[in-house]
Amino acid sequence: MDKVLAKPPSECCFRPGSQQVGMSRGTIRQIGGVDTYISTPDPSGTANGKVLLYFPDAFGLYKNACLMMDQFAAAGYLVLGVDYFNGDGVAKHTTTPLSDPTFDFEAWTQKHLHSSEVIAEIWVKSVVEEFAGEGVRFGCVGYCWGARFVCHQLSTHGICKVGVIAHPSFLKETHVEGVQAPLYIVAPADDELFPHEQRSRAQEILMQSGKEFSVQVYSGVGHGFAVSFVFPFTKAVS
């Protein structure tokens, strides 16, 4: 039986956060028929020739996600953020999912659980066709919903050489067992979806298979902190 390491998203994913201040500078265009947020580095300055795939949380390509991708681009990466919800991220429906009686998160989850995987697979193939080339290396980062996509891209079926996951959900042992490239895990000390026991099990799997990994645990924050720019999460995010 494929044991669960990180549970499905729940209300803890939607604690009130705040939007970052600023205007996003990337553009959206389709890659493989999928809307993609593209943020480019300064070609005359920081560009490092690496491509970073961004797998968002349930809110999708909303303002915080786009501004975070811009920050990665400022560090030298060409950043590609996939809209595997086809414009139907939670942010489209509500900014207060905890208190909005018109939003059915369970139904939304069932709608997108499998389809997002299919869309991501098509998208990655198209990314390779367009951006792969001599000297180009791919990395990836995934938040909550996006964590399992990172693990897949670090497996023998993926294209990435290194990846980061933050406060994962929908993560199973087989996802971690398949990881073949360096993985960096970011997690709260107290996470309802990815508690200490399951986090330790993930580390055990990686250690037993001799994989390269690192785990950073933050106290005083909760699930979703890496994209929730609100005190006391802001210090950990920075």
C-alpha positions in Angstrom: 0.0 0.0 0.0 1.3 3.4 -1.0 1.4 5.3 2.4 0.5 9.0 2.6 3.2 11.3 3.7 1.4 14.6 3.2 -2.4 14.8 3.4 -4.7 16.4 0.8 -5.0 20.2 1.1 -7.5 21.3 3.8 -8.6 24.5 5.5 -5.1 25.0 7.0 -3.9 25.8 3.4 -6.2 28.9 3.4 -5.4 30.8 6.5 -5.6 34.5 5.8 -2.5 35.8 4.1 -1.7 39.1 2.4 -0.7 40.0 -1.1 2.8 41.2 -1.9 3.3 44.8 -2.8 4.4 45.5 -6.4 3.6 44.9 -10.0 4.4 41.6 -11.7 6.7 42.1 -14.7 6.4 38.7 -16.4 4.1 37.8 -19.3 1.6 35.0 -19.9 1.6 33.0 -23.0 0.7 29.4 -23.9 3.3 26.6 -24.0 1.8 23.3 -25.2 -1.6 24.9 -25.1 -1.2 25.7 -21.4 -1.1 29.3 -20.0 2.3 29.9 -18.6 3.7 32.8 -16.6 7.2 33.6 -17.9 9.6 35.8 -16.0 13.0 36.4 -17.6 16.3 37.4 -16.1 18.3 40.4 -17.2 20.3 39.0 -20.1 23.1 41.5 -19.6 23.4 40.8 -15.9 22.2 37.9 -13.8 21.1 35.4 -16.4 22.6 32.0 -15.6 21.2 29.9 -18.4 19.1 27.8 -16.1 15.3 27.2 -16.4 13.1 27.0 -13.2 9.8 25.3 -13.4 7.3 26.7 -10.9 4.4 24.4 -9.8 1.9 26.5 -7.8 -0.3 25.8 -4.9 -4.1 25.7 -5.1 -4.4 29.4 -5.6 -2.7 29.1 -9.0 -0.9 31.9 -10.8 -2.1 34.7 -8.5 -0.2 37.8 -7.6 2.0 36.4 -4.9 3.0 33.5 -7.1 3.9 35.8 -10.0 5.9 38.2 -7.8 7.8 35.2 -6.3 8.6 34.0 -9.8 9.9 37.5 -10.6 12.2 37.3 -7.6 13.6 34.0 -8.9 14.1 35.6 -12.3 16.0 38.5 -10.7 18.4 35.9 -9.3 19.2 34.7 -12.9 16.6 32.1 -13.7 14.3 31.9 -16.6 11.1 31.0 -14.7 8.1 29.2 -16.2 5.0 28.9 -14.1 2.3 26.4 -15.2 -1.4 27.1 -14.9 -2.4 23.4 -14.5 -5.8 24.6 -13.3 -6.7 26.2 -16.7 -7.5 29.5 -15.1 -9.6 27.9 -12.4 -7.2 28.3 -9.4 -8.8 29.0 -6.0 -7.9 32.7 -6.4 -10.4 32.9 -9.2 -13.3 32.0 -6.9 -12.5 33.6 -3.6 -9.9 35.3 -1.5 -11.5 34.0 1.7 -12.1 30.3 1.1 -12.4 29.6 4.9 -15.4 31.9 5.2 -16.9 31.8 1.7 -20.1 29.6 1.8 -20.2 29.6 -2.0 -16.9 27.9 -2.5 -16.8 24.0 -2.3 -13.1 23.2 -2.0 -13.7 19.4 -2.0 -15.5 19.6 -5.3 -12.8 21.8 -6.7 -10.1 19.4 -5.6 -11.8 16.4 -7.3 -12.1 18.4 -10.5 -8.4 19.2 -10.7 -6.6 16.4 -8.9 -6.0 14.2 -12.0 -6.4 16.8 -14.7 -3.6 18.9 -13.3 -1.2 15.9 -13.6 -2.2 15.3 -17.2 -1.8 19.0 -18.0 1.6 19.2 -16.3 2.9 16.2 -18.3 1.9 17.7 -21.6 3.3 21.1 -20.5 6.7 19.7 -19.5 7.1 18.0 -22.8 6.4 21.2 -24.6 8.8 23.1 -22.4 11.6 20.6 -23.3 10.8 21.1 -27.0 11.0 24.9 -26.8 13.7 25.5 -24.2 16.1 22.5 -24.0 19.4 23.0 -25.6 23.2 22.7 -25.1 24.1 23.9 -21.6 20.5 24.4 -20.5 19.6 22.8 -17.1 16.2 22.6 -15.5 15.3 22.9 -11.8 11.9 23.1 -10.2 10.0 24.4 -7.1 6.6 23.4 -5.9 4.3 24.6 -3.1 1.7 22.5 -1.4 -0.3 21.1 -4.4 2.9 21.4 -6.6 5.2 19.3 -4.4 4.4 15.9 -6.0 5.1 17.4 -9.4 8.6 18.3 -8.3 9.2 14.8 -7.1 8.1 13.5 -10.5 10.5 15.9 -12.3 13.3 14.6 -10.1 12.6 11.0 -11.0 13.8 9.0 -14.0 10.7 10.3 -15.8 11.5 14.0 -15.2 13.8 16.6 -16.6 15.1 18.5 -13.5 18.5 18.3 -11.9 17.4 19.7 -8.5 14.2 20.6 -6.8 12.5 22.3 -3.9 9.2 21.5 -2.2 7.6 23.6 0.5 4.8 22.4 2.9 3.7 19.6 0.6 0.2 18.0 0.2 -0.9 14.9 -1.7 2.5 13.4 -1.2 3.0 9.6 -1.0 5.9 7.4 -0.2 6.3 6.4 -3.9 6.7 10.1 -4.8 9.7 10.3 -2.5 11.0 6.9 -3.4 11.2 7.9 -7.1 13.4 10.9 -6.4 16.8 10.6 -8.1 18.2 14.1 -7.9 18.9 16.5 -5.0 15.8 17.6 -3.1 15.4 20.5 -0.7 12.4 20.2 1.7 11.0 23.3 3.4 8.4 22.7 6.2 6.9 24.2 9.3 7.7 22.6 12.6 4.0 22.2 13.1 2.2 21.2 9.9 -1.2 19.6 10.0 -0.7 18.1 6.5 3.0 17.1 6.8 3.5 16.4 10.5 6.8 15.5 12.1 6.3 11.7 11.8 5.7 11.9 8.1 8.5 14.3 7.6 10.9 12.0 9.3 9.6 9.1 7.2 10.4 11.1 4.0 13.9 11.7 5.3 14.3 8.1 6.1 13.3 7.0 2.6 15.8 9.5 1.1 18.6 8.4 3.5 18.0 4.7 2.9 18.4 5.1 -0.8 21.4 7.3 -0.5 19.8 10.4 -2.1 21.1 13.9 -1.7 18.7 16.0 0.2 18.3 18.8 2.8 15.4 19.7 5.1 14.8 23.1 6.5 12.2 23.3 9.3 10.8 26.7 10.6 9.2 27.2 13.9 6.4 29.6 14.5 4.8 29.2 11.1 2.1 27.0 9.7 1.3 25.2 6.4 1.4 27.6 3.5 3.8 30.0 5.1 6.1 30.2 2.0 3.5 32.0 0.0 1.6 33.7 2.8 3.2 37.0 3.3 1.7 37.9 6.7 3.3 38.2 10.2 4.7 36.0 11.7 5.4 34.2 8.4 7.2 37.1 6.7 10.6 36.5 8.4 10.6 32.8 7.5 9.6 33.6 3.9 12.5 36.1 3.6 
